[in-house]
Amino acid sequence: MLFILVMDVLNALIGKADEEALLQPLATDRVKHRVLLYADDVALFIRPSPEDLSTTKEILQLSGEASGLRTNMQKSSIVPIRCDTEQLEVISSAMPCEVMDFPCKYLGLPLSIRKLTKADLQPMVDKVADMLPGWKAALMSTAGRAILVKAVLTAVLVYLLIALDAPKWLLRAIDKLRRAFLWKGRRQVNGGHCPVVWERGPEELGGLGIHNLETLGWALRMRWLWLSKTDPGRPWAAFNIKVHPNVTAMFAISVSSLVGDGRTTLFWKDRWLHGKSIEELAPALVPFVNKRARSRRTVNEAMQDLRWVGDIAGGLSVPAILDYLELWDTLENVQLLENQPDQHLWTPESSGTYSARSAYARFFVGSSGFEPYKRLWKSWAPLRCKIFLWLAMLNRCWTADRLARRGLQHPDKCLLCDQEEETVQHILTSCVFARQVWTTVLGRVGLQHLAPTLEFDTFKDWWRWAAQKAPKAARKGMNSLLILTAWSIWKMRNRCMFDGCQPAARPVLQEIHEQANLWKLAGAKALGELLP
């Protein structure tokens, strides 16, 4: 609110044209002396001269009288930018504010004229660590901690990642906190506590849906490239925005331009000619183009008096000459439309508008998918049951086979059937006890012919086959039922392992019946339609 009021006063006193003239020097490197004065959410760049300081005080006073919101100068600060001793004396005598040094904190982020050091960014790590719920984490399930990681520990970093090109050490330090909290509810864990490689990507690629911070930062900072392309009139558009080379490359292949007057489309780099860039259409010719012209020449400039021809220098090779001739023929049909601005389309979205979600997903194109993704994550079931089955299909549950590989104490045979070596796939699919439970549960809903047999080696393979053979109307309910049954079988195995219980099918079936009724009341409509 204070920022808007101050700017209204500035507009009234100096006019729009003068305001633009005042802000214009900030876009150059020739400014040697400035004072950054910030109060609450207001930041003013002024010269350290008595006249400018006096004018600033009058503007703030007028703003306070007009709005009733007066500036508290005692809580405001002045940060000199390359000011000498005499100028500092002038500042101290004219403005009753605290004089600070860079880096200073503005809108929650460190602001500096130099590269931020580890000491400057360490408070960001401490801020994330302070959000951990402490002793309460031990009372949470993995599912509850996963929700907190997504909704809190990751969400609070979005603002930081948009504004700063976060260094890798900072992202690793925060990842260490997120990883430790997710798996054990602590601030530190060792590798043995983490059953899955941390950064597996989105859920459809086999991950838990927790964002990769580096990739998330790339996707968020791509927003600045999009805005500078589609809205070049923004005050900061003239600045050289630092982004990772991967961001620039991904942005180049994700934006397609429809040329109007050609004033905002780059001739050599943008994808404007038949949906491709000239770098793609004439790869042998582009290396002979002047680098400055390649990065700055617009279509409008290039088409005037064939200036694009003058951008080519040096002795061309035969492939370059062929590309040149083909490009010449193609450009003969190009007609610019005056007074019609160019249109830039974000191709990953049907709307043609950039979104951080689509930009993030774009970086995972070509990765191996996780086939049971929809059956697992799109079915109705508590999150803790889904996480268990996710770990089971990745063979990351602590069964006898994994314990044996690490030299830990383990049972010799499956605790449920006492016949074969215990693996999570055996427990859920081929175990005699499990097949008895599956046959009974599926028989109650008329799907006993889909019960697992010995021909299926993994639960994932059997689930895919059963989903294909089940009636279409029953698939959603069956998926929820399979998740519930697998979870109940696993709980019986744990009771046998840790409580010394004897395997019995009746308690498992009773538990499935009771839990299914609770799931129906909680919102599992498809499961309610399937069960009698």
Order of alpha helices (4+ residues) and beta strands (2+ residues): alpha-beta-beta-alpha-beta-alpha-beta-beta-beta-alpha-alpha-alpha-alpha-alpha-alpha-beta-alpha-alpha-alpha-alpha-alpha-beta-alpha-alpha-alpha-alpha-alpha-alpha-alpha-alpha-alpha
